[in-house]
Amino acid sequence: MSVTKAIASPAKFLVQANALKDLSVHGKAYGNKAYLICDSFIVSRVQEKALPGFLNEQRAELAVFGGQCSDSEINKHVDAACDFDYIVGIGGGKTLDTAKATAHYLAKPVLILPTLASTDAPCTAISVIYNDDDTFNRYLFLAKNPDVVLADTQILAEEPPRFFAAGVGDGLATYFEARACFAAQRDNLILGNDSKMLKPTLIGFTIAQTCYETIRKYAAQAAYAVQNKVITAALENTIEATIYMSAVGAESGGCAAAHAIHNGMTLVHDLHGAQHGEKVIFGLFTQLVMEAAPMQEIEEIVDIAIAVGLPLTLEDLGLKTFNEEEWRQVAEVACDKNDTMHNMPFTVTPELVYDAIIATNAMLHAFKKEKQLS
């Protein structure tokens, strides 16, 4: 039986310093009335830099994101934005996912301006929906990828180093999850549940591979730029990897165990303060343990994680007490039939995941001791 292979990406991706001030220029092609969903911390900057560009017939309305990409938050913006020509998301991953979902339900164009290079949210046709208590609900698969993604390097250079590191963590998983999917010719994420015949392409896998190579070459150096809030070539390269390559590589190459384990980890209350990419990198190490990957490969990723300041162990992520019953539930949720664990090229059971989590945490503690980390 023949299969269809596919790749998806934003229509436009721009890497530019001070792109915020050109928001109205990029939006004009999509209409005159813009509905902006913004994180609270960026509101004053948007008012100062972006809104003055909406002149004459152009106008913009600014709405502050409520803090959770939930059905109730999305519905609030759908009701408020129905008379606008296009939607703009400015902020972190949950803000951007809310903006994309709002545009999806209204069948309107969406422009994305990330303030953090910490997740794949800016470029994908996927919104991760959470419950109001911050537990994972579902993936919402959207009709299309964003129309424009503006990576403002000035804003991204000023992000807290922790968020930059979280983006590196998320990006590190891209290649290894795509590798698993490609080896087994499992489904990628294009069109979600309707994509059972859409398989990874060579270009999708190659982008995922280039994402890892770029992070390996430049992320450690880029971390110094972020620590000092300056723009360097290494930072620009890493931004391209963590925002664009990571997203296109994941969506077109497919996700596997690392993200499924992340979704299970959202059940652990102690970890609610951990960033998406911080949990994903632990999920990646667990996937590699499940695969019996070479220790040299694992150690290379550990070195990158340490260089950019990522947490390693569950205790680093905030775990105070290990509760076996709780973590067996994490393993059960990670193996949900609707999640991406089934993309692994071998049968995965909750017991296998639980055992791998225990072994992974012990391994990472050993790495910390070996490298004399406190």
Backbone torsions as a table, in degrees:
resi	resn	phi	psi	omega
1	MET	NA	130.0	-179.8
2	SER	-74.9	153.1	178.2
3	VAL	-125.3	161.2	177.6
4	THR	-105.5	130.7	174.8
5	LYS	-104.1	146.6	-173.6
6	ALA	-149.6	153.1	172.7
7	ILE	-133.4	146.9	179.6
8	ALA	-138.3	148.9	179.3
9	SER	-160.9	166.9	174.4
10	PRO	-61.1	153.8	177.9
11	ALA	-65.2	-39.2	179.0
12	LYS	-138.2	139.0	174.8
13	PHE	-132.3	119.5	-177.0
14	LEU	-120.9	133.9	173.7
15	VAL	-110.0	113.3	-170.3
16	GLN	-153.9	136.0	172.2
17	ALA	-71.8	138.2	178.2
18	ASN	58.7	37.2	178.0
19	ALA	-65.3	-22.7	-177.8
20	LEU	-56.9	-37.6	-177.4
21	LYS	-69.8	-17.4	179.9
22	ASP	-99.3	13.5	-176.7
23	LEU	-56.8	-45.1	-178.5
24	SER	-65.7	-31.4	178.7
25	VAL	-65.2	-45.5	179.9
26	HIS	-71.7	-29.6	-178.4
27	GLY	-80.2	-21.8	-173.9
28	LYS	-57.0	-31.8	-179.8
29	ALA	-65.6	-16.2	-174.8
30	TYR	-108.7	2.7	177.3
31	GLY	134.5	-176.1	-176.4
32	ASN	-103.4	-17.8	-174.0
33	LYS	-114.1	115.5	-176.9
34	ALA	-110.7	135.8	174.7
35	TYR	-108.8	113.0	-173.4
36	LEU	-102.1	122.0	173.4
37	ILE	-103.0	115.5	-171.3
38	CYS	-125.3	145.6	167.6
39	ASP	-65.1	148.3	-175.0
40	SER	-61.2	-35.8	-175.0
41	PHE	-70.4	-18.8	-176.7
42	ILE	-101.2	-2.7	-173.4
43	VAL	-57.8	-49.3	-176.7
44	SER	-63.5	-35.1	178.8
45	ARG	-69.7	-38.9	176.8
46	VAL	-63.4	-42.8	179.2
47	GLN	-62.9	-37.0	-177.9
48	GLU	-78.6	-42.6	-171.2
49	LYS	-96.6	-40.5	-170.5
50	ALA	-95.0	-44.7	-172.5
51	LEU	-63.1	-33.4	177.5
52	PRO	-60.2	-20.2	179.5
53	GLY	-76.9	-14.2	179.8
54	PHE	-86.5	88.8	-173.8
55	LEU	-110.0	163.0	175.0
56	ASN	54.8	-117.0	-175.7
57	GLU	-77.9	-13.9	179.3
58	GLN	-80.5	141.5	174.8
59	ARG	-147.5	157.0	-179.1
60	ALA	-137.9	142.5	173.9
61	GLU	-118.1	134.7	-175.2
62	LEU	-106.6	127.0	176.4
63	ALA	-120.3	136.8	-178.4
64	VAL	-88.1	130.3	179.4
65	PHE	-65.0	138.7	-174.9
66	GLY	-81.4	-10.1	174.0
67	GLY	113.6	-16.5	-179.1
68	GLN	-138.7	131.6	176.2
69	CYS	-82.3	80.0	-177.2
70	SER	-118.5	167.3	178.6
71	ASP	-59.9	-38.8	-178.8
72	SER	-66.3	-39.8	178.4
73	GLU	-66.9	-43.5	179.3
74	ILE	-62.3	-45.6	-179.0
75	ASN	-61.3	-36.0	177.7
76	LYS	-59.7	-43.6	-179.1
77	HIS	-76.1	-33.1	175.3
78	VAL	-58.8	-44.8	179.8
79	ASP	-64.6	-37.7	-175.9
80	ALA	-79.5	-25.1	-170.8
81	ALA	-102.7	5.7	-171.4
82	CYS	-62.5	-24.9	-178.1
83	ASP	-96.1	6.5	-179.1
84	PHE	-97.4	158.6	-175.7
85	ASP	-82.5	-34.9	-179.9
86	TYR	-152.5	161.4	-177.2
87	ILE	-109.6	144.0	175.6
88	VAL	-126.2	133.0	173.2
89	GLY	-111.3	127.3	179.9
90	ILE	-131.2	110.6	-179.4
91	GLY	155.1	-152.9	179.5
92	GLY	-84.6	-174.9	-171.3
93	GLY	-57.8	-43.1	-177.8
94	LYS	-69.5	-35.5	175.4
95	THR	-63.2	-45.1	-178.0
96	LEU	-67.1	-40.6	177.3
97	ASP	-62.8	-36.8	177.4
98	THR	-65.9	-42.7	178.9
99	ALA	-63.8	-42.3	179.5
100	LYS	-64.5	-41.9	179.8
101	ALA	-66.2	-40.0	177.4
102	THR	-60.1	-47.4	178.3
103	ALA	-63.2	-37.4	179.2
104	HIS	-60.9	-49.1	-177.3
105	TYR	-68.9	-26.9	178.8
106	LEU	-93.8	-4.2	-177.6
107	ALA	55.3	48.8	-179.4
108	LYS	-122.5	158.5	176.4
109	PRO	-64.7	156.5	178.2
110	VAL	-137.8	133.3	175.2
111	LEU	-111.3	139.3	-173.5
112	ILE	-123.6	130.8	174.9
113	LEU	-130.3	98.2	-177.9
114	PRO	-74.2	140.0	174.1
115	THR	-98.1	-8.0	179.2
116	LEU	-134.9	139.5	174.2
117	ALA	-96.1	55.9	-168.7
118	SER	-114.2	-12.0	179.8
119	THR	-145.3	176.5	176.3
120	ASP	-85.0	0.4	-172.3
121	ALA	-54.5	-38.0	-173.8
122	PRO	-58.3	-34.8	-168.5
123	CYS	-108.6	-11.9	-172.1
124	THR	-88.8	160.8	172.6
125	ALA	-96.5	45.2	-178.7
126	ILE	-138.7	136.3	168.8
127	SER	-117.2	130.3	177.0
128	VAL	-88.7	115.4	-176.4
129	ILE	-96.7	130.8	178.1
130	TYR	-112.3	159.2	168.6
131	ASN	-77.9	166.9	-178.0
132	ASP	-65.2	-18.8	178.3
133	ASP	-91.4	12.3	175.3
134	ASP	77.4	10.0	172.4
135	THR	-84.3	151.6	-178.9
136	PHE	-66.1	135.6	177.0
137	ASN	-106.0	-62.1	-176.5
138	ARG	-168.9	167.3	167.0
139	TYR	-91.2	131.3	172.2
140	LEU	-101.7	114.5	-179.0
141	PHE	-90.3	125.0	-170.8
142	LEU	-95.9	162.1	-176.4
143	ALA	-68.0	-28.0	-177.5
144	LYS	-158.6	164.5	175.1
145	ASN	-77.0	164.1	178.5
146	PRO	-54.9	150.1	180.0
147	ASP	-75.1	-39.4	178.9
148	VAL	-141.5	135.2	170.8
149	VAL	-120.9	122.3	-179.7
150	LEU	-108.3	109.7	176.9
151	ALA	-93.6	96.3	-178.8
152	ASP	-80.8	104.5	-174.0
153	THR	-66.3	-26.3	178.1
154	GLN	-67.0	-44.0	177.7
155	ILE	-67.1	-44.0	-176.1
156	LEU	-69.1	-28.5	176.3
157	ALA	-69.6	-21.3	-177.7
158	GLU	-95.7	0.4	-179.4
159	GLU	-67.2	151.4	176.1
160	PRO	-58.8	138.5	-178.6
161	PRO	-52.8	-31.2	179.8
162	ARG	-62.0	-39.0	-179.1
163	PHE	-72.8	-37.1	173.9
164	PHE	-58.7	-45.8	179.6
165	ALA	-62.0	-39.1	179.3
166	ALA	-62.0	-36.9	176.6
167	GLY	-65.0	-37.7	175.5
168	VAL	-63.6	-41.3	178.8
169	GLY	-60.6	-44.9	178.0
170	ASP	-64.1	-43.0	-178.8
171	GLY	-67.1	-32.5	179.0
172	LEU	-61.7	-32.1	-178.0
173	ALA	-74.3	-20.9	-170.7
174	THR	-56.3	-51.3	-176.5
175	TYR	-64.9	-43.9	-173.6
176	PHE	-71.5	-32.4	174.6
177	GLU	-72.6	-41.6	177.6
178	ALA	-64.2	-36.5	178.4
179	ARG	-60.3	-43.7	179.0
180	ALA	-64.0	-45.0	-179.7
181	CYS	-64.6	-42.2	-176.8
182	PHE	-67.3	-39.2	-179.6
183	ALA	-62.5	-36.9	-178.2
184	ALA	-97.3	-4.4	-175.1
185	GLN	51.7	48.6	174.1
186	ARG	-82.5	-178.5	-176.9
187	ASP	-75.5	143.9	166.8
188	ASN	-87.9	-168.7	-172.8
189	LEU	-101.0	5.1	-177.6
190	ILE	-68.7	123.8	179.5
191	LEU	65.9	10.8	170.2
192	GLY	58.1	-125.8	-173.4
193	ASN	-68.3	-12.1	177.0
194	ASP	-92.8	6.9	-171.3
195	SER	-107.5	26.3	-173.7
196	LYS	-61.4	-18.4	177.5
197	MET	-106.4	9.0	178.7
198	LEU	-98.4	114.9	-174.1
199	LYS	-109.3	162.1	179.3
200	PRO	-61.5	143.2	175.9
201	THR	-98.0	164.1	174.8
202	LEU	-60.8	-41.3	-178.0
203	ILE	-68.9	-36.8	176.5
204	GLY	-62.4	-44.4	178.2
205	PHE	-65.4	-39.6	-179.4
206	THR	-65.7	-39.4	176.8
207	ILE	-63.4	-41.9	177.8
208	ALA	-61.3	-41.9	179.1
209	GLN	-65.7	-41.9	178.8
210	THR	-66.4	-32.1	175.3
211	CYS	-57.8	-48.2	-179.6
212	TYR	-65.0	-43.9	-178.9
213	GLU	-62.8	-37.6	179.7
214	THR	-68.0	-44.3	177.8
215	ILE	-62.2	-42.5	-179.7
216	ARG	-60.7	-37.9	-177.3
217	LYS	-78.8	-38.3	-164.6
218	TYR	-118.6	-18.0	-170.1
219	ALA	-63.0	-42.6	-178.5
220	ALA	-61.5	-41.6	178.3
221	GLN	-69.4	-38.8	180.0
222	ALA	-63.6	-30.5	-180.0
223	ALA	-59.1	-34.4	178.5
224	TYR	-67.9	-34.2	177.1
225	ALA	-64.4	-44.1	179.6
226	VAL	-65.7	-40.2	178.8
227	GLN	-60.0	-27.1	-178.0
228	ASN	-111.7	7.8	174.5
229	LYS	56.5	44.6	178.1
230	VAL	-127.1	159.3	-178.7
231	ILE	-99.7	126.2	175.3
232	THR	-129.6	167.5	178.2
233	ALA	-61.9	-38.2	179.3
234	ALA	-63.2	-39.2	178.1
235	LEU	-66.3	-44.1	178.6
236	GLU	-59.3	-43.0	179.1
237	ASN	-63.5	-42.0	-179.0
238	THR	-68.7	-37.7	176.2
239	ILE	-60.3	-43.5	178.1
240	GLU	-61.0	-36.8	179.6
241	ALA	-71.5	-48.6	-172.3
242	THR	-77.4	-24.1	179.4
243	ILE	-97.0	-51.7	-174.2
244	TYR	-90.6	-58.6	-174.9
245	MET	-61.9	-40.7	-179.6
246	SER	-62.3	-42.8	-178.1
247	ALA	-69.8	-49.9	-178.8
248	VAL	-66.8	-38.9	178.0
249	GLY	-64.1	-39.1	179.8
250	ALA	-72.6	-45.2	-176.4
251	GLU	-69.0	-43.8	-176.8
252	SER	-88.7	-26.1	178.6
253	GLY	-90.4	-28.2	178.3
254	GLY	103.5	151.7	174.1
255	CYS	-103.9	162.9	-178.1
256	ALA	-141.5	-126.3	-171.9
257	ALA	-71.5	-38.0	-172.1
258	ALA	-56.9	-47.5	-179.5
259	HIS	-75.0	-31.7	176.7
260	ALA	-64.4	-40.7	177.9
261	ILE	-66.5	-40.8	173.6
262	HIS	-53.0	-46.6	-177.3
263	ASN	-63.3	-37.0	174.6
264	GLY	-65.3	-36.7	-177.8
265	MET	-68.2	-16.5	177.1
266	THR	-66.3	-14.2	177.5
267	LEU	-74.7	-19.5	-174.2
268	VAL	-86.3	113.6	-174.8
269	HIS	-59.2	-39.1	-179.1
270	ASP	-59.7	-23.3	-175.3
271	LEU	-96.8	5.1	-177.8
272	HIS	-64.6	-20.1	176.8
273	GLY	-86.6	-5.9	-180.0
274	ALA	-80.6	144.9	178.4
275	GLN	-75.3	157.3	178.7
276	HIS	-50.4	-53.7	-176.6
277	GLY	-66.8	-26.4	177.2
278	GLU	-68.5	-38.0	177.0
279	LYS	-76.4	-35.4	179.2
280	VAL	-62.0	-40.1	-178.0
281	ILE	-66.1	-34.9	174.0
282	PHE	-66.8	-39.1	175.3
283	GLY	-61.0	-36.8	178.1
284	LEU	-64.8	-47.2	178.9
285	PHE	-59.1	-38.0	178.8
286	THR	-66.5	-40.3	176.4
287	GLN	-59.9	-44.2	-178.8
288	LEU	-65.1	-35.3	175.4
289	VAL	-66.1	-41.1	177.1
290	MET	-60.9	-33.9	-178.8
291	GLU	-84.1	-7.5	-172.0
292	ALA	55.0	47.0	179.4
293	ALA	-65.5	154.1	179.3
294	PRO	-59.9	140.2	179.8
295	MET	-61.1	-31.0	177.7
296	GLN	-60.7	-40.7	178.9
297	GLU	-66.1	-44.5	180.0
298	ILE	-63.4	-43.7	-177.9
299	GLU	-64.4	-34.8	177.2
300	GLU	-60.5	-41.7	179.0
301	ILE	-69.7	-38.5	175.6
302	VAL	-57.8	-44.3	-179.3
303	ASP	-62.1	-40.9	177.8
304	ILE	-64.7	-44.2	-179.5
305	ALA	-59.7	-44.8	179.7
306	ILE	-65.3	-40.9	-176.9
307	ALA	-61.8	-33.2	-178.6
308	VAL	-97.6	-3.9	176.2
309	GLY	91.6	24.9	178.1
310	LEU	-78.0	144.3	171.0
311	PRO	-69.4	153.9	-178.8
312	LEU	-110.8	-61.8	-171.7
313	THR	-82.5	167.9	175.3
314	LEU	-62.0	-35.0	177.8
315	GLU	-66.5	-36.9	175.1
316	ASP	-62.1	-33.2	-179.5
317	LEU	-76.2	-11.6	177.0
318	GLY	120.6	0.7	-178.0
319	LEU	-68.3	126.7	-179.7
320	LYS	-95.6	-43.1	-179.1
321	THR	-136.9	131.4	177.7
322	PHE	-85.3	117.8	178.9
323	ASN	-109.3	113.8	-174.4
324	GLU	-57.0	-44.3	-178.4
325	GLU	-61.1	-41.0	179.4
326	GLU	-63.0	-42.5	-177.0
327	TRP	-77.7	-24.6	171.0
328	ARG	-69.2	-32.0	175.2
329	GLN	-69.2	-38.5	174.3
330	VAL	-55.0	-46.6	-179.3
331	ALA	-64.2	-39.1	177.8
332	GLU	-62.1	-47.9	-179.0
333	VAL	-65.0	-38.2	178.8
334	ALA	-61.0	-27.0	-178.9
335	CYS	-97.1	13.1	177.9
336	ASP	-53.6	138.8	-175.1
337	LYS	-64.1	-18.9	179.9
338	ASN	-94.8	0.0	179.1
339	ASP	-97.1	-174.3	-170.9
340	THR	-93.7	4.2	178.0
341	MET	-59.4	-31.2	-177.5
342	HIS	-67.2	-8.0	178.1
343	ASN	-81.0	-6.6	176.3
344	MET	-67.8	147.0	-175.4
345	PRO	-81.1	20.7	174.5
346	PHE	-152.5	164.3	-178.2
347	THR	-71.0	129.5	-179.3
348	VAL	-116.5	131.2	177.8
349	THR	-115.8	158.6	175.3
350	PRO	-55.7	-35.9	178.7
351	GLU	-62.9	-42.5	178.1
352	LEU	-62.4	-43.2	-179.8
353	VAL	-64.4	-45.9	-179.2
354	TYR	-60.1	-48.1	-180.0
355	ASP	-61.1	-39.2	-179.9
356	ALA	-66.7	-36.4	177.5
357	ILE	-61.9	-45.2	179.3
358	ILE	-61.8	-47.6	-178.9
359	ALA	-65.2	-39.0	-179.2
360	THR	-63.7	-45.7	-179.3
361	ASN	-63.2	-40.1	176.7
362	ALA	-63.5	-41.8	179.1
363	MET	-62.2	-43.6	-178.1
364	LEU	-69.3	-34.0	173.2
365	HIS	-62.5	-39.0	179.0
366	ALA	-65.9	-40.4	177.4
367	PHE	-62.4	-42.7	179.3
368	LYS	-60.5	-43.5	-179.3
369	LYS	-65.7	-41.8	179.7
370	GLU	-62.1	-38.1	-177.5
371	LYS	-93.7	7.5	174.3
372	GLN	56.2	48.8	175.8
373	LEU	-95.1	142.8	178.1
374	SER	-81.4	NA	NA
